[in-house]
Amino acid sequence: MVRTEEDFAGRWMLVFFGFTNCPDVCPTTLSEVAAVMDGLGDDAAKVQPIFITIDPERDTPAALAEYVPLFDASIIGLTGTPEQIAATSETFPIFFERVEEAAAPDGYTMGHTSHLFLFDPDAGFADSWPYGTPAEEILADLEERI
């Protein structure tokens, strides 16, 4: 099933690009997103967290279905063909590349932009936070907007 911004109309979207074999940045960011969602309480229904893989070769729907809920049940994990991922990434200010690394699973890892993006209920870009921004700061910002 193809998802578009229309599927999330009327809700704020927290969007993060990453991959399930990511050793640190992705799990840390997804943990922050989970903390933000917990902190929102009743307002959590107004926000849809979305994790979009940049590694569709390994991140199958089954792999995402196993990985993403480990952080928060409300996070939707999305994958697609390499062409779909490339087309989606072009609409965001992100960079990613495959990096050959013998010690990594399957002999490669992914270099990528590690920002968390916020889109308003009309799917307009609202803000982004760099990797390492504390959940409390993101939560406070979101609470002012919602």
N, C-alpha and C positions, 0 to 999 in steps of 0.2 A: 504494500500500500504506500503510495506516495503522499508525503505530508507537505503542506504548504503553510504559509503564515495564516491563511484563512482558517485553518484548523484550530488556531489559537486566538482568534479574533476576540477582542474584549478583555484579554488577559495580558499582563506584563509577561515578558519572556526573558529568562536568564539563560543565555546560550554560551556553551563552552565547546570548543573543538579539541579533541584529544584522541587517545587510543588506549585500549585495555591493557596492553603490555607496558605502558608508561611506568617507569620506576618510582617517580616522585611527584612531579608537577600535577598530573591528572588526578591521582587519588587524593592529594592534598586539596586541590581545588574542589573536587566533588564532595569532600568532607566539609569544606567551607559552605558549599551550596546547601548541603543537608542541615548544617547548623543555622543558616539563614532561614530555611524553610521552617525549621522547628521554632525559631524565634518569632516568626510572623504570626504564629497562633492562628486565629480565625481568618486573618488576612491571607493565609497561605493559598486559599482557593483562588485568589486574584492573580497568582503568579504561577507560570509553567516553566520549570527548569528543563532544559534540553541539552543533551550531550550528543554531539555529532562526531562520529569517528572520522579520522583522517587516514585510517588504515583498514579499508574495506576488505583487503585480502585476508586478514586474520579476524577482523571484527565482524563476524557473521551476525545475523539477527539472534541466533542462539547464544553466541558469546556475549552479546550486549545484554540479553535477557538475564543472563547469569550474573554479570558484573555490575551493571548499573543499580539494581535494587539493593546491593550491599550497602550503598550509601544512603539512599532515600527512595522509598517506593514511588514518590511522585515524579521522579526524574524520568523523562522519556529518552531512550537511547535510539539514535537514528544512524542508519548506514545506507549504502547504495552502491551503485557501480562506481568505479574510479572516475568515470566521466561525470556522473551526478555529483560526486563529492567535489570534484574540481569546479564544476559550474556553481555549486553552492558557495564554495570558499571565495569565489571571485566577487560575490556580493558583500563580503565582509573584508575588513582590512586585516587579513591574516596571511601567514606564510606557513607552508609545511613542505617537508621533503623527506624522502627515504634516505637513511644514512646506514651504509653497510657497517656492521659491527659484529665481529665474530662471536663475542661473548653474549650477545643479546639473543632472545628467543628467535628461532628461524634465521639467525645471522644478520638481522637488521633491527634498527630502531627508527623512530621518527623524530625529526627536529620540527618544532612548531611554535607558533605564537601562543602565548599562555594567558591571554586576557580573557576575562569573563565579561560578556556583553549583555547589556540590558536594552530591551526594546519595549516601547510603550504599547498600550492596548490597540493602537492603530498600526502596529508593526513598524513604527518609525524608530530609528536609532536614538536612544536616550542617554546612554553612558557606557563606559567600560572601566574595569578595574584591573590593574596589573597583578600578576601572580604575587602572592604573599600578602595581599590586602586582607586584614583581619575580617572575619565574618561579622563582627560587631559593627564595623565601619560600613560594610555593605548593607547590613540590616537597617542601620540608622538612616542611610541614604534612601533605601527603598521605602521605609515607613513614612518618610517625608513626602514621597511621591504618590503613594497609593491613596 
